[in-house]
Amino acid sequence: MSIASFLSGNFSHSGKKVRYAVVGLGDIAQAAFMPAVKQTGNSEITALVTGDAEKAKAVAAEYGVKAVYGYEQFSELLKSGLIDAVYLATPNWRHAEFAVPALRAGIHVFTEKPMEVTTAKCREIMAAKEESSAKLMVAYRLHFEPATLSTIDMIRRGELGEVNIFSSAFCQMVDPENHRTKHGIEAGPLFDMAPYPINAARYVFSDEPTEVVSAVGMRHPEAGLGDLDDTISATLRFPGNRLAQFVVSYYGSTVDSFFAVGTKGSVQMNPGFGYGMP
């Protein structure tokens, strides 16, 4: 699925490209989204929004983007007529700050996961969407990734029998200087990494968890990662006596997998979540 397939309608019929503003120029924007735009054939980047003027200058030159705005100028961009959609790659706790005014202005929103860091903020975004003609999508690619789809199809066909157990480990060693370590729990692995196993469990079981049975956060002072739980483990109960367990960590060598275990067999996804991994 291309990054603009969800913007069907006028664009696909008119042959016009979807004009994106990239909001936030961190690693995910520069390493994943922006290079991919060239491959779609239906999208282009026409504006950048960032708080770093030097970075903006370099990235604008690399991609041939003429319109550059500071975060405080976002309202001006929405009125400029230069864009049809925004791609939000800001820190998670700033998604609503840009998604809500964009939707209210009729600008489509393609936001990185998670949608926000509180249910209240998520509902604020969703309410803006309900009142808007624009579309909203969370950039969670695994619902379209071939290996994931093949695994889910295997489960749905009953090849594993009754799948009752989900288990996942998702870990990486994060540099203490990385921005994800400098904003407390809102920037830690809970919001950064945990959405992957949680969504994978929901996908495997085709259901929603009913209870957090247990959860624990650990801090390793020797990691130097600041005021956050660098390692988190949780067990979720799902309907039908099914359990999902996962651990996510900023202080562990690279592990990226999950198991789905049924009464007739099991399947492992490895890598289970990472982008661009073999």
BELUR-V574365 format. One record per residue. RES is the residue in one small letter. SS is DSSP state (~ for helix, > for strand, _ for the rest). PHI is phi in degrees with one decimal (NA if undefined). PSI is psi in whole degrees, -180 to 180 (none if undefined). Layout:
res: {RES/RES}
ss: {SS/SS}
phi: {PHI/PHI}
psi: {PSI/PSI}
This chain:
res: {m/s/i/a/s/f/l/s/g/n/f/s/h/s/g/k/k/v/r/y/a/v/v/g/l/g/d/i/a/q/a/a/f/m/p/a/v/k/q/t/g/n/s/e/i/t/a/l/v/t/g/d/a/e/k/a/k/a/v/a/a/e/y/g/v/k/a/v/y/g/y/e/q/f/s/e/l/l/k/s/g/l/i/d/a/v/y/l/a/t/p/n/w/r/h/a/e/f/a/v/p/a/l/r/a/g/i/h/v/f/t/e/k/p/m/e/v/t/t/a/k/c/r/e/i/m/a/a/k/e/e/s/s/a/k/l/m/v/a/y/r/l/h/f/e/p/a/t/l/s/t/i/d/m/i/r/r/g/e/l/g/e/v/n/i/f/s/s/a/f/c/q/m/v/d/p/e/n/h/r/t/k/h/g/i/e/a/g/p/l/f/d/m/a/p/y/p/i/n/a/a/r/y/v/f/s/d/e/p/t/e/v/v/s/a/v/g/m/r/h/p/e/a/g/l/g/d/l/d/d/t/i/s/a/t/l/r/f/p/g/n/r/l/a/q/f/v/v/s/y/y/g/s/t/v/d/s/f/f/a/v/g/t/k/g/s/v/q/m/n/p/g/f/g/y/g/m/p}
ss: {_/_/_/_/_/_/_/_/_/~/~/~/~/~/_/_/_/>/>/>/>/>/>/_/_/_/~/~/~/~/~/~/~/~/~/~/~/~/~/~/_/_/>/>/>/>/>/>/>/_/_/_/~/~/~/~/~/~/~/~/~/~/~/_/_/_/>/>/>/_/~/~/~/~/~/~/~/~/~/_/_/_/_/_/>/>/>/>/_/_/_/~/~/~/~/~/~/~/~/~/~/~/~/~/_/_/_/>/>/>/>/_/_/_/_/_/_/_/~/~/~/~/~/~/~/~/~/~/~/~/_/_/_/_/_/>/>/>/_/_/~/~/~/_/_/~/~/~/~/~/~/~/~/~/~/~/_/_/_/_/_/_/>/>/>/>/>/>/>/>/>/>/>/_/_/_/_/_/~/~/~/_/_/~/~/~/~/_/~/~/~/~/_/~/~/~/~/~/~/~/~/~/~/~/~/_/_/_/>/>/>/>/>/>/>/>/>/>/_/_/~/~/~/_/_/_/_/_/_/_/>/>/>/>/>/>/>/>/_/_/_/>/>/>/>/>/>/>/>/_/>/>/>/>/>/>/>/>/>/>/>/>/_/_/_/>/>/>/>/>/_/_/_/_/_/_/_/_}
phi: {NA/-76.0/-67.9/-116.7/-61.6/-71.7/-96.9/-71.4/72.0/-56.9/-66.7/-65.8/-84.6/-89.7/83.7/-74.5/-87.3/-75.9/-94.8/-101.2/-104.1/-93.9/-106.3/99.2/-115.5/-81.8/-59.7/-65.0/-69.3/-78.7/-90.3/-116.2/-71.1/-63.8/-63.1/-72.1/-57.4/-62.4/-88.3/-78.8/79.5/-121.9/-140.8/-151.5/-100.5/-116.5/-156.3/-124.8/-130.9/-158.9/-98.8/-115.7/-63.6/-67.0/-62.5/-58.1/-62.5/-68.1/-69.4/-61.3/-66.2/-65.3/-106.1/66.5/-96.3/-91.6/-94.8/-127.4/-128.0/-81.2/-56.0/-71.7/-101.9/-58.7/-62.9/-65.5/-60.7/-61.2/-94.6/-75.1/79.9/-88.3/-134.3/-109.4/-150.8/-120.5/-107.3/-97.8/-125.6/-76.2/-53.6/-53.7/-77.4/-110.9/-64.6/-62.8/-55.2/-108.2/-66.2/-62.6/-64.7/-64.0/-62.6/-65.0/-89.0/80.9/-98.3/-64.1/-124.7/-119.4/-110.4/-64.1/-82.3/-70.4/-56.1/-162.0/-103.6/-137.8/-65.0/-63.1/-67.5/-61.7/-66.7/-63.2/-64.9/-65.6/-65.8/-63.1/-64.0/-62.7/-94.1/-115.8/-86.3/-81.1/-103.7/-128.7/-144.1/-92.0/-79.1/-111.0/-73.4/-67.3/-73.0/-126.0/-81.9/-56.3/-64.9/-64.8/-62.2/-65.4/-64.1/-64.1/-62.8/-60.1/-66.6/-64.6/-76.2/84.1/-65.3/-98.7/76.4/-83.3/-85.0/-117.9/-130.4/-128.1/-141.8/-145.5/-129.0/-140.3/-136.0/-157.5/-89.0/-104.0/-63.8/-57.0/-84.8/-64.6/-59.7/-68.5/-99.0/-111.2/-132.9/66.8/-62.3/-65.9/-112.8/-85.3/-66.8/-58.9/-91.6/-81.0/-111.0/-60.1/-55.0/-67.6/-65.7/-63.6/-68.2/-63.5/-63.0/-60.9/-69.0/-60.7/-85.8/52.2/-161.0/-107.4/-65.3/-105.4/-160.0/-89.5/-70.0/-156.2/-155.9/-144.2/-116.9/-120.6/-122.1/-108.9/-54.4/-66.5/-74.2/66.2/-97.0/88.2/-85.8/-157.0/-78.8/-81.9/-137.2/-134.0/-127.0/-148.1/-123.5/-114.6/-95.5/-115.3/-55.1/81.0/58.3/-110.8/-125.6/-125.5/-122.2/-151.8/-132.7/-125.4/-154.2/-96.3/-134.8/-157.7/-60.5/-61.3/-134.8/-154.3/-157.1/-147.2/-113.4/-118.2/-116.5/-117.5/-79.9/-117.6/176.4/-143.5/-139.7/-116.7/-104.6/-151.1/-73.4/-98.7/-135.2/-65.3/-94.3/73.3/-94.6/-69.9}
psi: {130/163/-13/11/-30/-14/61/-146/-132/-39/-48/-31/-30/-18/-1/150/148/123/115/144/129/118/107/121/43/-165/-45/-36/-47/-31/-27/-59/-54/-43/-31/-27/-38/-26/-9/-37/-12/10/157/156/121/-6/152/144/124/164/3/102/-39/-44/-42/-42/-45/-45/-38/-41/-40/-37/3/35/127/-30/117/130/149/163/-37/-10/12/-39/-34/-41/-43/-26/-4/-24/8/-15/155/-24/159/142/119/114/30/171/149/-38/2/8/-47/-33/-33/-32/-44/-52/-32/-48/-41/-25/2/19/130/148/125/101/144/157/157/165/-42/-176/-2/154/-32/-44/-38/-43/-32/-43/-45/-35/-40/-37/-42/-28/3/156/-9/164/154/132/139/133/70/96/-20/-17/-6/2/129/-45/-39/-45/-38/-41/-45/-39/-40/-43/-45/-31/-7/14/-25/3/-146/113/116/-11/133/133/136/145/130/104/154/153/116/132/132/-21/-8/141/-24/-12/1/9/31/-157/-28/-19/6/-171/-20/-48/-24/-46/-36/-30/-28/-58/-32/-47/-35/-42/-43/-39/-46/-47/-12/46/174/144/146/-15/140/104/-42/153/139/140/139/145/128/102/-34/-16/-25/32/5/-161/72/157/112/-16/129/134/143/153/128/137/134/157/151/26/43/145/143/128/143/157/135/146/144/3/58/148/159/118/138/81/165/154/141/123/125/-176/-13/-11/-179/164/142/134/118/105/151/-27/-32/153/132/20/150/none}
